[in-house]
């Protein structure tokens, strides 16, 4: 952008603008060739309404352009709360209120996040459909207002969707499966929870209080799992009054419950001080992996950690076998010693019991090989893959060498064959065992299902 045009935009100097246009009538048209930012961006940021109005009169198309950061003049004015600038931009094209910028954010998203209540009202008034727009994270303007504790904006949006009969928006989930009720409950926003539940009361079926997010939690679960010092009891009563349940109660709704409402109240953090689990197995069940609740990325990370720990443990015990290794050599038995013949560095346990040593090596090697196999799978398509494969191969060769060297003479042939063949057998064996378990387990699962349905 011409430096003088930039200064005119920044200061809102309309007289200088016309002077520049007199010198170069094509000045505004040449912006597309030499600048990623236009005067409307600059003037909108500085809240120069008159300058914005004049530029838009001369070239309305500038209102739709994005700057290098992915913001249009409408995004900039909405985020900063410049109502008059927003009004001038909407005169150009009402569709600007749904213009998507960086990360699919619309002007309403920016206004809601920053609590620009006047802008929120204006945009919703002229463009009611904008309340349905979602960001790349699946968040509506209402999600963003709740997340950023912009209560006035939340109130305006809640009233607007109610008046427009678009209450289905309240049940929309973001990328993590959270509705606005999840967010309001988690952030202990009692007033927001009351507004949302109030809509469900006035419009039966409009508010779904038992939606489950990707972590397998309802709004009530979030309240009970993350207690705070204030507001929990009021939110708890509000949710329970609207029929809110825990996720485990929804899943097992067909099974008679042995917990009374009084017991549930005792388990509420506000009533008991801390969250108490009703059954001993609840804690175990909660931390079990659940498909749909726990992300594959987290599961992969946890498995990788476990595999590395097993690799470390089995490698270490291979180098230091039970009872240790002989420190000297004894070629043959003599009258003064009951020790068997042995060589320095071989396993003491193997010298006394070849069978026990073979069992030790077999099971330890299986654990070591399978853990390396898991690491290989979990790190597939990682960068530096060749280097990683070299490390894994070198580690197994080191382990193999150690096992062969500590093996007594009467077991060395078996150890060489077993430890050499094992890495190639593990992938096929793992697949076969998994298929066998699935075939054997399917009849049991079907029997359990028939039993549940029959009862």
N, C-alpha and C positions, 0 to 999 in steps of 0.2 A: 504494500500500500504506500502511496505517495506520503512522504513525511508530513507535508502541510495538510493533507486530507486527514491524516491520523490526528494531528493537533486540533483541527477543526472539529472532528468527531468527539475527541476527548473533552474539549471545552464547550461543545454545543454551539459553536460559532456558525450560524447559518449564513451570515454575510460573507465570511471567508469561503464557505462552500460554493456560493454562487460566483464568487470571484474566480475560484479554481475552475469551475465549469465553463466560465466565459473564456478562460485561457485554453481549456481543453474540453470541448463538449462531449468527448467520448471517455472522459475520466472514469465514470462509474462502470462503463462497459468493459474497460480494460482491466478491471480488478481481477477478473477470472484468469487473466494471463500472468499476473505477477504477485498475487496475494491470496493466501488461504483464509484471511480474515477480512471482513468488510466493515464499512463505517457503522452499519446498524449494530454489529456486535459491540463495538467500542462505545457507541452512544447509549446502547441499552444498559451496558455495565455501569455507565456514569449517570443513568437516569435523566438523560436530556430528552424530554418528551418532544419538544418542538423540533429538534434536529432529527429525531427518529421519524416524525411525521413527514417532514420535508423530504428526507431520503426515500421513504416509502412512496411518496407521491411521484418522485422522479423515476424510481426503479423498484416496484413492489417485489420483484423476484428475489431481492436480497434478503427478504424476511425468512426465506426457506433454507438458506445456506447454513451449513455447519462450519464451525471453526475447527482448527486442528485438534482440539480436545473433544470434539464430538458434541458441541453445544450449539444450538441455534439461538438467535436473539430472544426467542420466546422462552427457551430454557433458562437463559441468563436472567431475564426480567422476572420470571416466576420464582426462581430460587432466591432472588434478592427482595422480592415483595414489591416490585414497582408496578402498581396497579394501572396507572395511566399508560405506561409503555405497553403493558399487556393489552390494554384496550385498543391502542393504535394498531398493534400487530394483528389482533383478531379482526379488525376492519378489513385487512387485506385478504384474509382467508380464515374462516372459522376452523378449518381442518388443521391449522397450526397447533391447536391445543392437543392434538393426538400425534404430533410429529415425534418420532422416536429417534433418540440420540444414542449416546454411548451406553452400552449395556441395556439397550431397549427402554431407557427411561424417557418418559414423556414430561412435559412441563408440570402436569399435575403431581407426578411423583416427587419432583424437586420441591414444589410448593408444600406438599404434605410433610415431607421429611423435615423441612425447615419451619413448619408451623405458620406458613403465610396464609392465614385464614381468609383474608379478602380475596386473594388469588384463587384459593380453593373454591370459594363460593362462585366467583366469576366464571371459572372454567367449567364447573359442574353445571352452572346455569345455561351457558351457551352450548355446551357439549356434554350432555349427560352420559354418552357412551364412554367417555374417558375414564369413568370409575371402574370399568371392566378391564382396562389395559394392565398388563403385567410386565415386569422387568424380566431380564434374562434369568433371574433367580426365582421367577414365578410370584413375585410380590406385587400386590395391588397398592394403590395409594394408601389404603387403610392399613395394610400391613406396615408400611413405612412410618405412618403417623404413630401407630402403637409402639413400634420398636424404638422410636425416638422420643416417646413420652410427650407428644404434641397433643394435649388433651382437647384443646379447642378445635383443632383440625379434625380429630377423631369424632368429636360431637357433631360437627358440620357434616362430615361424610356419612356418619351413621344415620342422621336425620334425612340426608339426601337420598340414600339408597332405600330408606323406608318409604319416603314420599314417592319415589319413582318406581316402587314395587320391584326393586332389584335386590331383594334381600338374599338371593342366592350367592351374591358376592361375599357375604359374611362367611360362607362355608368353603370358599376357595382356599386351596392349600398352596403354600410356597414350595420351593425346591426340596425342603426338608419335611414336607408333609404337615406343616403347622398352619392352622387357621388363625384368624385374629384372636379367637378365644384362647388358643394355646399361648399366644404371645402375651396377652393381657394377664392371664393367670400366672405365667412364669415370672412376669415383672411385677406381680402383686398390685396391679392396677384395679383396685376394687370398683372404682367408679365406672371404668370402661366395661368391666365384667357385668355390672348392673345394667348398663345401657344395652349391651348385646343380649343378655338374658331377657331384658324387658321387651325387646323386639320379638323374641321367641314366644313370650307370653301373650303379646297383643296379636301376633300372627302365628297361630299354631303350626308347627312343622317347619317354620322358616329357619330357625336356628338349630343346627345339629350339634348338641353339646357333647356327644360321645364319639366325635371323629378321632381317629387314631393316626398319629404322625408316623414318620419312618422309623422312629425309635420304638414304636409299639406302645406309645403312651397317649392317654387321653388328657384333657385339661385337668381333670381331677388328679390324675397320676402326678402331673407336674407340681401341683400344689402340695401333695403329700411327700414327694421325694425331695423337694427343695424348700424346706420350711424357712420362715423368717420370723422376726420378732413381732411384727405387727400386721394386722389386716387379714391374716390367714383364716381366722374363724368366720369373719364376715363373708369372705369369698367362698369358703367351704359351704356355709349355709345357703348362699345364693346358688351355687352349682348344684348342691343336693336337692334344693327346692325345684330346680329345673329338670331333675331326673338324671343328673350326671353320674356316671359309673366309672370304676376303674377298668382298665383294659382286660384284666383277668376275669372280671365279673361279666364282661360282654362275651368273651370267648366261651365261658362256662355257664352262660345264662340258662342253658337247658338243664344244668345240674342243680339240684336243690342246694341252697346256700345255708350254712349253719351259722353265719355271722349276722347278728342283729344290727339294727341301726345304732343301738347304744354302743356295741362293741366297735363299730366303725368310728364313732365319735371318739372313743377312747384311743383309737389308733391315729386320730388326727394330731399333727404336730402341736397344734395350739392347745388341745385338751391334755395331751400327755407330756408335752415338753419336747419329746423326741419321737421320731417315727418308729413305731414298733411293728414288726411283721407278724401277721396273724398266725402263720403256720411255719414250722421249722424249715420246710422245704421251699418257702417263698423266696428266701434269699438266694438259694442255689438256683432256682428256676429263673430268677431275674437276671443272673449273670451268665446264663447259658446263651450261646449264640442263637439268634432268631433271624431267619431269613426275612428280609423286608424291613427289619428294624435296624440291624447292624450292617454297616456298609462293607462291601467286599474288600475295600482298601484297608479298613481297620482289622478285618479278619486276616488278611495277608500279612500285615505287619506283626500281629500277634503270633501267627504260625511261624514266621521267619525267626522271631526271637526264640521261640521254643525249640525250633530246629537247631539254631546256633548253640543253645545251651546243651542240647543232647549231644551234638557233635563234640563240643568241648569236653563234656563229662566222659564220653566213651573213648575219646582220643587219649585223655589223661589216664584213665584207668588201664588202657592198653599199654601205655608206657610204664605204668607202675602197677603190675598185676597183683592180685591178692597174695600175701605172704612174701612178696618181693622176688628178687633173683639171687642166684648164687654169686658170691663174691670171689670164689676160687674154683679151681677145677679138681675133680676127683675121678681119675680114670677108671678105677675099679674098687670094689669093696675090699676092706682089709679087716683084720681082727680087732682093731681098736675103734672102729666107727660103724654105726648102723646106718649112716647116710648112703643113699643110692649113688651110683656113678653119675657124674654131672660135669658140665662145663661152666666156666664163669660166664655170667650174663644170661643163663637160661632160667626158666621159671622153676622156683622151688616147688610150687604146687604141682606142676607138670611132671617133675621128677618122681614125686611120690604117688601121684594119681593121674595117669594120662587121660582117663575118662573125664575127670573133673575139669582138667585144663581145656579139653576139647569143648566141653559144654560152655565154659567161660568164653572162649574165643568165638564160638558160633554165635551166642546171643549178643555179645558185645559188638561183634562185627556187623550183625544184622542191624542193631541200633545205629551204629556209625554210618553204615551204607544208606539206610533209609533216611536218616537226617540229611545226609549230603544230597540225596535224591530230591528231598523236599526243598532244600535250598536252591537246587538247580531249577526246579519248576517255578518256585516263587520269584526267582530273579530272571526268568526268561524275558527276553526283549529289553532288558536293562542295557544302558550304555556300557561300553568296555566289556562286552560279553565274552570275547575271546580271552581276555586277561583273566576274567573270573573263572572260565572253564579250566584254564591252565592251573589256577590256584587250587581248584577242587581236585583236579587230577593229581597234582603234586602232593596234596594232603593225603589222599588215599594211598598213593605209592609209599609215602613215608610211614603211614600206619601199617601197610602190608609188610614192609621191610622189618618194622619193629616186631610184629607178630611172628614172623618167620625166624627172626634171630633169637627170640626168647623161647621158642618151642623146643622141647626135648627131641632127641633123635627119633624116638618111636612115634612122634606125632607130626614131624615136620612135613612129610609128603601130603598128608591130609590138609594141613594148614595152608600150604602153598596152593593146592588145588582150590580149596574152599574160598580163600580170600581173593584169588584171582578171578574166579567165575562169578562171585557174588554181585559185583557192580552191574554186570550184564543181566543178571537174573532178576534183580530187584524191581525194575519197571514192569516186567511181565507178571511177576508174582503179585505185585500190588494191585494191578488191574484185575487179575484173576480172583484174588481174595475179595476185592470190592464187589465184583459181579456175583460171587457166591453168596456173600452176606446179603445182598439185595434180593437174590432169589429165595433165600431161606427166610428173610424177614418179611417179605410180602404176604405170605399166608398168615403170619402172626398179626400184621397190621389189619388185614381184612377181618380176621376173627375178632379183634378188638373193636373194630367199627361195628360189626354185627351185634356184638354184645352191648355196646353203648346204645345203638338204635333200638334194640329189643327191650332195654330197660328205660 
